[in-house]
Amino acid sequence: MTGFDSKTHWQDVYANKATTAVSWYQETPAPSLDLLQLVGAKPDTSIVDVGGGASILTDTLLALGYRDLSVLDISRAGLEAAQARLGAAAAKVDWIVVDVTQWRPQRSYDIWHDRAAFHFLVEESSRAAYVERLRSALPVGGHVVIGTFAPDGPEKCSGLTVQRYDAQSLSAALGAGFRPIDGRLYDHVTPWGATQHFHFGTFCREA
Ligand SMILES: C[S@@+](CC[C@H](N)C(=O)[O-])C[C@H]1O[C@@H](n2cnc3c(N)ncnc32)[C@H](O)[C@@H]1O
């Protein structure tokens, strides 16, 4: 997409829309919570939510006592919306403003979670850069949970074309070294009542 400025797009989205009015808004972050539980997450587990934006997942995990949370997003405005909602509790979270495809992780995480960010990477070079960061931030034994639109999900989100995945194509996109643990379909209902078909894939990093 020549000339497209992803950072400006996402800054504008969060600057101009209420976080509860975007198609991906979710009052209860299912099935993310189920999948974090499935891979054995506990309050001392370190989790990075990639493309987390203003997701309620952060609030929910803080309320459950999680102590090592990081939220990464290309949009400062998205993270600021989450910080404003959290108030003083925002200080307990590591907020990382960066394009994930250019990120230089400074540490490792037990779990890499991504709901509806990876599917915006429609170019092979961007996906390769994402997987390189994933490999660098997730040690052997760590888990990755990625939610994307399913093959029969919408072709676009936020006006942008997305890459849709099922269990096989997501596994192929991650490449060797990620053992599939779980793949499930999930119907997300937008704030205006439309149903969007998601696929969530969960993997364990192997040597
Ligand atoms: C559809 S929203 C989903 C937000 C959040 N995960 C949720 O479930 O509410 C996609 C998010 O990915 C972020 N994003 C898009 N491309 C990104 C990139 N290259 N690097 C980091 N974040 C990105 C956007 O700013 C936005 O917050």
The ligand as an SDF file (V2000), in Angstrom:
LIG
                    3D

 27 29  0  0  0  0  0  0  0  0999 V2000
   -8.4530   -3.5080   15.5170 C   0  0  0  0  0  0  0  0  0  0  0  0
   -7.4730   -2.6940   16.7090 S   0  0  0  0  0  0  0  0  0  0  0  0
   -7.4570   -3.8720   18.0340 C   0  0  0  0  0  0  0  0  0  0  0  0
   -7.0500   -3.2480   19.3570 C   0  0  0  0  0  0  0  0  0  0  0  0
   -6.9920   -4.2140   20.5360 C   0  0  0  0  0  0  0  0  0  0  0  0
   -6.0980   -5.3240   20.2980 N   0  0  0  0  0  0  0  0  0  0  0  0
   -8.3610   -4.7010   20.9070 C   0  0  0  0  0  0  0  0  0  0  0  0
   -8.6110   -5.8940   20.8040 O   0  0  0  0  0  0  0  0  0  0  0  0
   -9.1700   -3.8680   21.3470 O   0  0  0  0  0  0  0  0  0  0  0  0
   -5.8470   -2.8580   16.0090 C   0  0  0  0  0  0  0  0  0  0  0  0
   -4.7730   -2.2360   16.8510 C   0  0  0  0  0  0  0  0  0  0  0  0
   -3.5080   -2.5390   16.2890 O   0  0  0  0  0  0  0  0  0  0  0  0
   -2.7130   -1.3810   16.3190 C   0  0  0  0  0  0  0  0  0  0  0  0
   -1.7340   -1.5320   15.2360 N   0  0  0  0  0  0  0  0  0  0  0  0
   -1.9640   -1.5730   13.9130 C   0  0  0  0  0  0  0  0  0  0  0  0
   -0.8190   -1.7620   13.2350 N   0  0  0  0  0  0  0  0  0  0  0  0
    0.1780   -1.8160   14.1640 C   0  0  0  0  0  0  0  0  0  0  0  0
    1.5880   -1.9610   14.0870 C   0  0  0  0  0  0  0  0  0  0  0  0
    2.2100   -2.1060   12.9170 N   0  0  0  0  0  0  0  0  0  0  0  0
    2.2860   -1.9680   15.2340 N   0  0  0  0  0  0  0  0  0  0  0  0
    1.6680   -1.8270   16.4350 C   0  0  0  0  0  0  0  0  0  0  0  0
    0.3370   -1.6690   16.5620 N   0  0  0  0  0  0  0  0  0  0  0  0
   -0.3940   -1.6640   15.4400 C   0  0  0  0  0  0  0  0  0  0  0  0
   -3.6960   -0.2340   16.1150 C   0  0  0  0  0  0  0  0  0  0  0  0
   -3.2190    1.0100   16.5500 O   0  0  0  0  0  0  0  0  0  0  0  0
   -4.8750   -0.7280   16.9410 C   0  0  0  0  0  0  0  0  0  0  0  0
   -4.8010   -0.3250   18.2810 O   0  0  0  0  0  0  0  0  0  0  0  0
  1  2  1  0
  2  3  1  0
  2 10  1  0
  3  4  1  0
  4  5  1  0
  5  6  1  0
  5  7  1  0
  7  8  2  0
  7  9  1  0
 10 11  1  0
 11 12  1  0
 11 26  1  0
 12 13  1  0
 13 14  1  0
 13 24  1  0
 14 15  1  0
 14 23  1  0
 15 16  2  0
 16 17  1  0
 17 18  1  0
 17 23  2  0
 18 19  1  0
 18 20  2  0
 20 21  1  0
 21 22  2  0
 22 23  1  0
 24 25  1  0
 24 26  1  0
 26 27  1  0
M  CHG  2   2   1   9  -1
M  END
$$$$
